[in-house]
Amino acid sequence: MRGFGTLGLLIGNSFGCLWLVWAIKALAGSNAPVWPAYATALVVSAVAVWRLNRRSDFSSGGKQFRSRPIVYVAIVAGEIVALNLLVYGLQSYGLLSYLLPAIGLVIGVHFFPLARLFGVPTMKLLGTVMVVAAFAAIGAILIGFPVATAVGANALINGVSLLATTVVSRRRAA
């Protein structure tokens, strides 16, 4: 079974840490000093990936990516366009409390074509978890749960899922 390449591990770990920062900010309050923790997590993440790669032949990308880089660019470009439209739309209608779960939804959906492109089945599971968590958070906000709790739980699930997926994927590929 193939796993994330080096770049995928770094991206997964750094975005996983960022989701955890958003979870802390939502659950602990906006004054929580999380950016030093994020910087530390990124450094620890980068060192861990570097050490993993020193111990094994673990290259970035795979045959599918090298043969079809335009597909990857199209997936990422589509995600970026969707995220920009999402932010503009939610801001225009005064629905910013739904922003983080909606971002998680778009990012979760983008893992489905990436899973196929890279041949990494754990990305499908990650996408599914992120999409379900996003809908759960949106539903929780709609039925009256506190926004901070719904958004914080969603961000926590996304962060832990991203970090766990990179670890599981890496261990299976080694």
C-alpha positions in Angstrom: 0.0 0.0 0.0 1.3 3.4 -0.9 1.5 6.3 1.5 2.0 10.0 1.5 5.3 11.2 0.0 7.5 13.6 1.9 5.7 16.7 0.7 2.4 15.1 1.6 3.6 14.4 5.1 4.7 17.9 5.6 1.5 19.4 4.2 -0.7 16.9 6.2 1.2 17.6 9.4 1.3 21.4 9.0 -2.4 21.6 8.1 -3.3 19.1 10.9 -1.5 21.4 13.4 -3.3 24.4 11.9 -6.7 22.7 12.4 -5.7 22.0 16.0 -4.8 25.6 16.5 -8.2 26.6 15.3 -9.8 24.1 17.6 -7.9 25.5 20.6 -8.9 29.1 19.6 -12.5 28.1 19.3 -12.8 26.0 22.4 -10.4 27.9 24.7 -11.2 31.4 23.5 -9.6 33.8 21.0 -7.0 35.0 23.5 -5.4 31.6 23.8 -1.7 31.9 23.0 -1.6 29.2 20.3 0.8 30.5 17.6 3.9 29.6 19.6 2.4 26.1 19.9 1.7 26.0 16.2 5.3 27.0 15.4 6.6 24.4 17.7 4.3 21.7 16.2 5.5 22.6 12.7 9.2 22.3 13.7 8.6 19.0 15.5 6.6 17.8 12.5 9.3 18.8 10.0 12.0 17.1 12.1 9.9 13.9 12.4 9.4 13.8 8.6 13.1 14.4 8.0 14.0 11.6 10.4 11.5 9.2 8.8 13.0 9.9 5.4 16.5 9.4 6.5 15.6 5.9 7.6 13.9 4.7 4.5 13.6 5.2 0.8 10.5 7.4 0.9 10.2 9.7 -2.1 7.7 12.4 -2.8 4.8 11.7 -5.1 4.2 8.6 -7.2 3.8 7.4 -10.7 0.3 8.8 -11.0 1.5 12.2 -10.0 4.6 12.3 -12.2 2.5 11.2 -15.2 -0.4 13.6 -14.6 0.7 16.7 -12.8 -2.0 18.8 -14.6 -4.7 16.8 -12.7 -3.1 17.7 -9.4 -2.9 21.4 -10.4 -6.6 21.2 -11.5 -7.7 19.7 -8.2 -5.8 22.3 -6.1 -7.0 25.1 -8.4 -10.6 23.9 -8.0 -10.2 23.8 -4.3 -8.8 27.3 -4.2 -11.6 28.7 -6.3 -14.2 26.9 -4.2 -12.7 28.3 -1.0 -12.6 31.8 -2.3 -16.2 31.6 -3.5 -17.2 30.1 -0.2 -15.6 32.8 1.9 -17.1 35.5 -0.3 -20.6 33.9 -0.2 -20.7 33.3 3.5 -19.3 36.8 4.2 -21.9 38.4 1.9 -24.8 36.7 3.7 -23.5 37.2 7.2 -22.9 33.5 7.8 -19.3 33.5 8.9 -20.1 31.2 11.8 -20.3 28.4 9.2 -16.9 29.3 7.7 -14.6 26.8 9.3 -16.9 23.8 8.9 -17.5 24.8 5.2 -13.8 25.1 4.7 -13.4 21.6 6.2 -16.1 20.4 3.8 -14.3 21.7 0.7 -11.0 20.3 1.9 -12.6 17.0 2.7 -14.1 16.7 -0.8 -10.7 17.5 -2.4 -9.2 14.4 -0.8 -11.4 12.1 -2.9 -9.7 12.9 -6.3 -6.3 13.2 -4.6 -6.8 9.6 -3.2 -7.3 8.3 -6.7 -4.5 10.4 -8.2 -1.9 9.4 -5.6 -3.2 5.9 -5.0 -3.5 6.5 -1.2 -6.7 4.9 0.1 -6.4 6.6 3.5 -7.1 9.9 1.8 -10.6 8.6 1.0 -11.2 7.9 4.7 -9.8 11.3 5.6 -12.1 13.0 3.1 -15.1 11.1 4.5 -14.3 12.0 8.1 -13.8 15.7 7.2 -17.1 15.8 5.2 -19.1 14.1 7.9 -17.5 16.3 10.6 -18.3 19.4 8.5 -22.0 18.4 8.1 -22.2 17.5 11.8 -20.8 21.0 12.8 -23.1 22.8 10.4 -26.1 20.8 11.7 -25.1 21.5 15.3 -25.0 25.2 14.6 -28.3 25.1 12.9 -30.1 23.4 15.8 -28.6 25.8 18.3 -25.4 24.4 19.7 -22.9 27.1 20.6 -20.9 28.0 17.5 -17.6 27.8 19.4 -18.3 24.3 20.5 -19.4 23.1 17.1 -16.6 24.8 15.2 -14.0 23.7 17.8 -15.1 20.1 17.7 -15.0 20.1 13.9 -11.5 21.6 13.8 -10.3 19.1 16.5 -11.7 16.2 14.4 -10.1 17.6 11.2 -6.7 18.2 12.9 -6.5 14.8 14.6 -7.7 13.0 11.4 -5.1 14.7 9.3 -2.3 13.9 11.7 -3.5 10.3 12.2 -3.8 9.8 8.4 -0.3 10.9 7.7 1.1 8.6 10.5 -1.0 5.6 9.4 -0.3 6.2 5.7 3.5 6.6 6.4 3.7 3.4 8.6 1.9 1.3 6.0 4.1 2.6 3.2 7.3 1.9 5.1 
